[in-house]
């Protein structure tokens, strides 16, 4: 004997609600123009997002230090063979030269979308050689803090937060045109879905 059981309709199963985090990186250097529509947030970056959401009151002043000049940067790297892993704390073969100019901005392009944009420029002749990896470094707390935690000091270490690389197939390694500036724009967009 077959027993017919009506199908339970749960409307919330058919709707996906949440947020998306999308990172895009754009590079300009002479005739070279690269667009990458994703990147790889490593453990420190993910942990810091959770730490920001669970911080107790009274620590806001120290948190603001994360985005003052000197507490964030974009970095170039030479490595072309090492894929990104969650445990990375720096680029594999990082170039020490900091950008000549660095700026950050927040925007709200449309309702339900907010964005962070970091732009770095190295002037013509400042850096040379091959680029096989790019990294976004941030002054962050790289270990998971307790719920309602209080920051008692600034995080002075600019840990690797996110990386793209030739080894991951994110972009093809390129040689810097030293006769032109090198500009990188790294955008992180949070959207309601």
Secondary structure, DSSP 8 states (H G I E B T S, - for coil): ----------GGGS---SEEEEEEEEEEETTEEEEES--EE-HHHHHHHHHHHTB-TT-HHHHHGGGSTTSEEEEEE--SS----TT--S-TTB-----SEEEEEEEEEETTEEEEEEEEEE-TTS--SEE-EEEEEEE---S---TTB---S----EEEEEEEETTTTSS--EE--TTS-EEEEEEEEEEE-
